């Protein structure tokens, strides 16, 4: 049983419920409530409900005098508020980054130049805040030259700073992103970099760069039931056992608890 929003121009909020009549153990008809929920119906996802109210092996419990009776109740809730569109701040900041309008600092990396905005960088990274708005030399420089970071890695990090998203990136990139995320104290980015394919490399980096919190998050990711069998069979995780046996011991300890 499904409930569908027929209007394609507006959304609606409703409480939906479904019940069936069946015979009790004392031989009297009773109402068996299958469930109810409140849902905000929107044009992009306007149909919801129950694919199966009753399991096939229980159908006979609801047959009374050769019939099955279904009760459905729908209560549309009145709302005086105007529907709020989804946040688009990431899209606007992405356009700002691409247009360089108002950019007041640039970074030179291996012959490439990246334009940015001090206020945005400082708001997202405490390291950038200290460098660009504090008493350090970079605060008075319009162009800053960076070393030990690839242009592609910095570009991906810059996009994340402005949009909070990474997009489609090659697996190898996440290992390099982890290093710059730690360098600029972008904690959310460090966690996002963790996946089944990258967790081995990231655990190694966490050990090398002394990131105990990141190391703990990675181990929690590995020992999760849905990840464990896939993660331990990756090449990077197998190499991890040779370089850092203490990490493997910690994983085994948590799996055993």
C-alpha positions in Angstrom: 0.0 0.0 0.0 1.5 3.3 -1.1 0.5 6.9 -0.6 1.5 9.3 -3.4 1.6 13.1 -3.6 -0.5 14.1 -6.6 0.5 17.8 -6.7 3.8 18.3 -8.5 4.0 22.0 -7.6 4.1 21.9 -3.8 4.9 19.6 -0.8 2.6 18.5 2.0 3.1 17.0 5.4 0.8 14.2 6.5 0.4 11.4 9.1 -0.3 8.1 7.4 -1.6 4.9 9.2 -2.6 1.4 8.2 -4.5 -1.4 10.0 -6.0 -4.7 9.2 -9.0 -6.6 10.8 -8.3 -10.1 12.1 -9.8 -12.6 14.5 -8.4 -12.7 18.0 -7.6 -16.0 19.8 -11.0 -15.6 21.5 -12.8 -15.6 18.2 -13.6 -11.9 18.1 -12.6 -9.5 15.3 -9.9 -6.9 16.4 -8.0 -4.2 14.7 -4.3 -5.0 14.1 -2.4 -1.7 13.6 0.5 -2.2 11.1 2.1 1.2 11.8 1.8 4.9 11.3 4.3 7.7 10.5 4.6 11.3 9.7 6.1 12.2 6.4 6.8 15.4 4.5 5.9 14.6 0.9 8.1 16.4 -1.7 7.9 16.5 -5.4 11.2 14.7 -5.8 10.1 11.8 -3.5 6.4 11.9 -3.4 5.5 8.2 -2.9 5.9 6.2 0.4 4.2 3.5 2.3 4.3 -0.3 2.9 5.4 -2.7 0.1 4.0 -5.6 2.1 1.5 -5.1 5.0 1.3 -8.9 5.7 3.7 -11.7 5.2 2.4 -14.4 2.9 2.4 -17.1 5.6 0.2 -14.9 7.8 -2.5 -13.9 5.2 -5.0 -16.4 6.5 -5.0 -14.7 9.9 -6.8 -11.7 8.3 -9.4 -13.5 6.3 -12.8 -13.1 7.8 -15.9 -14.4 5.9 -13.7 -14.7 2.8 -12.6 -11.1 2.9 -9.6 -9.1 4.0 -10.4 -5.6 5.4 -7.8 -2.9 5.3 -8.1 0.5 7.1 -6.0 3.4 5.9 -6.0 6.9 7.5 -4.4 10.0 6.2 -4.2 13.3 8.1 -2.8 16.3 6.2 -1.1 18.7 8.5 -1.6 22.4 8.0 1.5 24.5 7.9 1.9 28.3 7.8 5.6 28.1 7.0 7.0 28.5 3.5 9.1 25.5 2.3 12.8 26.3 2.7 15.0 25.4 -0.3 18.0 23.2 0.5 21.2 24.9 1.4 23.2 26.1 -1.6 26.1 27.9 0.2 28.5 25.3 -1.1 27.5 26.0 -4.7 28.0 29.8 -4.2 31.4 29.4 -2.5 32.4 27.0 -5.3 31.6 29.7 -7.8 33.5 32.3 -5.7 36.6 30.0 -5.8 36.4 29.6 -9.5 35.8 33.3 -10.3 38.4 34.6 -7.9 36.2 37.6 -7.2 37.6 39.4 -4.2 40.5 37.0 -3.8 43.2 38.6 -1.6 45.9 35.9 -1.4 47.5 33.5 -3.8 49.6 30.3 -3.5 52.4 29.4 -5.9 53.0 25.7 -6.2 55.3 24.2 -8.8 54.5 26.9 -11.4 50.7 26.9 -10.7 48.9 29.8 -9.0 45.9 29.3 -6.8 43.8 32.4 -5.8 41.8 32.3 -2.6 40.2 34.4 0.2 41.9 34.9 3.5 38.6 35.1 5.5 37.4 31.7 4.0 40.6 29.9 4.7 40.9 31.4 8.2 37.4 30.4 9.0 38.0 26.8 8.0 41.5 26.1 9.3 43.2 27.3 12.5 46.5 27.0 10.8 45.5 29.3 8.0 44.0 31.7 10.6 47.3 31.9 12.3 49.3 32.3 9.1 47.0 34.7 7.2 45.4 36.8 10.0 48.0 36.6 12.7 51.5 38.0 13.3 53.3 35.6 11.0 55.0 36.9 7.8 52.4 35.4 5.5 49.8 37.8 6.9 51.4 40.6 4.9 52.2 38.6 1.8 49.9 38.7 -1.3 51.5 35.6 -2.8 52.8 32.6 -0.7 55.0 29.8 -2.2 54.3 26.3 -0.8 56.7 23.4 -0.9 56.2 19.6 -0.3 52.7 19.6 -1.7 51.5 18.7 -5.2 49.2 21.2 -7.1 46.5 18.6 -7.5 46.5 17.8 -3.8 46.2 21.5 -2.9 43.5 22.0 -5.4 41.4 19.2 -3.9 42.0 20.6 -0.4 41.0 24.1 -1.5 37.8 22.8 -3.1 37.0 21.0 0.2 37.6 24.1 2.2 35.1 26.1 0.1 32.4 23.4 -0.5 32.9 20.8 2.3 33.0 18.2 -0.6 35.7 16.2 -2.4 34.0 14.9 -5.5 35.5 12.0 -7.4 39.2 11.6 -6.7 41.6 8.7 -7.4 42.3 6.5 -4.4 45.9 7.4 -4.3 45.0 11.1 -3.8 43.5 10.4 -0.4 46.8 9.5 1.1 48.3 12.8 0.1 45.2 14.7 1.2 45.5 13.1 4.6 49.0 14.7 5.0 47.8 18.2 4.1 44.6 17.8 6.1 46.8 17.1 9.1 49.1 20.0 8.2 46.2 22.5 8.2 44.2 20.9 11.0 41.2 19.9 8.8 39.9 17.2 11.1 36.7 16.5 9.1 38.8 16.0 5.9 41.0 13.5 7.7 38.1 11.3 8.6 36.5 11.6 5.1 39.7 10.3 3.5 39.2 6.9 5.2 37.8 4.1 3.0 38.3 0.3 2.7 40.9 1.0 -0.1 42.8 3.7 1.8 42.5 2.7 5.5 45.8 0.8 5.4 47.8 3.7 4.0 46.1 6.2 6.3 46.8 4.0 9.4 50.4 4.0 8.4 50.4 7.8 8.0 48.6 8.2 11.3 51.3 6.2 13.0 54.2 8.1 11.3 52.7 11.5 11.9 51.6 10.7 15.5 47.8 11.2 15.0 46.3 9.0 17.8 42.7 10.2 17.2 42.9 9.5 13.5 44.5 6.1 14.2 41.7 5.2 16.6 39.0 6.2 14.0 40.7 4.1 11.4 40.9 1.0 13.6 37.2 1.5 14.5 36.5 1.6 10.8 38.4 -1.6 10.1 36.9 -3.7 12.9 33.3 -2.8 11.8 31.6 -5.9 10.5 30.8 -4.4 7.1 34.4 -3.3 6.5 36.6 -5.9 8.2 36.7 -8.7 5.5 37.3 -6.2 2.7 39.8 -4.0 4.5 42.2 -6.8 5.7 42.5 -8.2 2.2 43.7 -5.0 0.6 47.4 -4.7 -0.4 48.0 -1.6 1.8 46.7 -3.4 4.9 48.9 -6.4 4.3 51.9 -4.1 4.0 50.8 -2.4 7.2 51.3 -5.7 9.1 55.0 -5.8 8.0 55.8 -2.2 8.9 53.6 -1.7 12.0 52.8 -5.0 13.7 51.6 -3.2 16.8 48.6 -1.8 14.7 47.7 -5.3 13.6 47.8 -6.4 17.2 45.5 -3.6 18.2 43.0 -4.6 15.4 43.1 -8.2 16.6 42.5 -7.2 20.2 39.4 -5.1 19.2 38.0 -7.8 17.0 38.3 -10.3 19.8 36.4 -8.1 22.3 
